């Protein structure tokens, strides 16, 4: 009888750990392999200022990424949050105007066993 209880406990724990690794790997794959086209389509190409160069359109970028994550993340978790932080690439100070060339995208999620997940990716517009 004790062997059956231990076997059942091991089976349940194995399944739970499998589900947690499936969720973490799925979210990690979505965040780290986010399509670069989401960022490329949010770059302002019309009326480029010669002094500043190309910049991100904040509204379009946030809409692109939010819709991407809203479509993809519910397969892995119900509790997630996507945050944006715009900064200047030269000194990493906060970019408060509309001429932002860099963005930090943070994804926070929660899984079974209240396992917290947080991944931050940095994207910058640079010249070759």
C-alpha positions as CSV (number, residue, x, y, z in Angstrom):
1,X,0.0,0.0,0.0
2,X,2.8,2.4,0.8
3,X,4.4,1.6,-2.5
4,X,1.2,2.6,-4.3
5,X,1.0,5.9,-2.4
6,X,4.6,6.7,-3.2
7,X,4.2,5.8,-6.8
8,X,1.1,8.0,-7.1
9,X,2.9,10.9,-5.4
10,X,5.8,10.6,-7.8
11,X,3.5,10.4,-10.8
12,X,1.6,13.6,-9.7
13,X,4.8,15.5,-9.0
14,X,6.3,14.4,-12.3
15,X,3.3,15.7,-14.2
16,X,3.3,19.0,-12.3
17,X,7.0,19.6,-13.0
18,X,6.4,18.7,-16.7
19,X,3.6,21.2,-16.9
20,X,5.7,23.9,-15.3
21,X,8.6,23.3,-17.6
22,X,6.3,23.3,-20.6
23,X,4.8,26.7,-19.6
24,X,8.2,28.3,-18.8
25,X,9.8,27.1,-22.0
26,X,6.8,28.2,-24.1
27,X,6.8,31.7,-22.7
28,X,10.5,31.9,-22.9
29,X,10.4,30.9,-26.6
30,X,7.7,33.5,-27.3
31,X,9.6,36.3,-25.6
32,X,13.1,35.6,-26.9
33,X,12.0,34.8,-30.4
34,X,9.5,37.6,-30.9
35,X,9.4,38.4,-34.6
36,X,11.6,41.3,-35.5
37,X,8.9,42.5,-38.0
38,X,6.9,43.7,-34.9
39,X,9.7,46.2,-34.3
40,X,10.5,47.0,-37.9
41,X,6.9,48.0,-38.7
42,X,6.9,50.4,-35.7
43,X,9.9,52.4,-37.0
44,X,8.9,55.8,-38.4
45,X,10.1,56.0,-42.0
46,X,8.2,59.0,-43.2
47,X,9.7,62.5,-42.5
48,X,12.9,61.2,-40.9
49,X,14.6,64.0,-39.0
50,X,18.3,64.2,-40.2
51,X,19.5,65.0,-36.8
52,X,17.8,62.2,-34.9
53,X,17.4,59.5,-37.6
54,X,14.6,56.9,-37.5
55,X,12.6,56.5,-34.3
56,X,10.0,54.2,-32.8
57,X,6.4,55.0,-33.1
58,X,5.4,54.2,-29.5
59,X,1.8,53.6,-30.1
60,X,2.3,51.2,-33.0
61,X,5.1,49.3,-31.2
62,X,3.0,48.8,-28.1
63,X,0.0,47.7,-30.1
64,X,2.1,45.3,-32.1
65,X,3.7,43.7,-29.1
66,X,0.5,43.7,-27.0
67,X,-1.5,42.0,-29.6
68,X,1.3,39.4,-30.2
69,X,1.5,38.5,-26.6
70,X,-2.3,38.7,-26.0
71,X,-2.7,36.1,-28.8
72,X,0.2,33.8,-27.8
73,X,0.6,33.9,-24.0
74,X,-2.8,32.6,-23.0
75,X,-1.8,29.1,-24.2
76,X,0.8,29.0,-21.4
77,X,-0.5,31.2,-18.6
78,X,-3.5,33.3,-17.6
79,X,-1.5,35.8,-15.5
80,X,1.0,37.9,-17.4
81,X,1.9,41.5,-17.8
82,X,3.9,43.3,-20.6
83,X,5.7,46.5,-19.8
84,X,7.5,49.1,-21.9
85,X,10.4,51.4,-20.9
86,X,11.8,53.8,-23.5
87,X,15.3,55.0,-23.1
88,X,18.2,56.8,-24.8
89,X,20.8,54.3,-26.1
90,X,23.7,56.6,-25.4
91,X,23.3,56.9,-21.6
92,X,20.3,54.7,-20.8
93,X,18.3,57.6,-19.4
94,X,14.5,57.7,-19.7
95,X,13.2,58.9,-23.0
96,X,10.3,61.2,-22.3
97,X,9.8,62.8,-25.8
98,X,8.7,61.1,-29.0
99,X,12.2,60.6,-30.4
100,X,13.0,57.3,-28.8
101,X,15.4,54.9,-30.4
102,X,15.5,52.2,-27.8
103,X,12.9,50.2,-25.9
104,X,13.0,47.7,-23.0
105,X,10.2,45.1,-23.1
106,X,9.5,43.2,-19.9
107,X,7.3,40.2,-19.6
108,X,6.2,39.0,-16.2
109,X,4.1,35.9,-15.7
110,X,3.0,33.5,-13.0
111,X,2.7,29.7,-13.3
112,X,1.7,26.8,-11.1
113,X,3.3,26.7,-7.7
114,X,3.2,30.5,-7.9
115,X,6.5,30.3,-9.8
116,X,7.4,33.9,-10.9
117,X,8.8,34.5,-14.4
118,X,10.4,37.7,-15.6
119,X,12.2,38.3,-18.8
120,X,13.5,41.6,-20.2
121,X,14.6,42.2,-23.8
122,X,16.3,45.3,-25.1
123,X,15.8,46.6,-28.7
124,X,17.6,49.6,-30.2
125,X,17.7,51.3,-33.6
126,X,21.4,51.5,-34.6
127,X,23.1,52.4,-37.9
128,X,25.4,49.9,-39.6
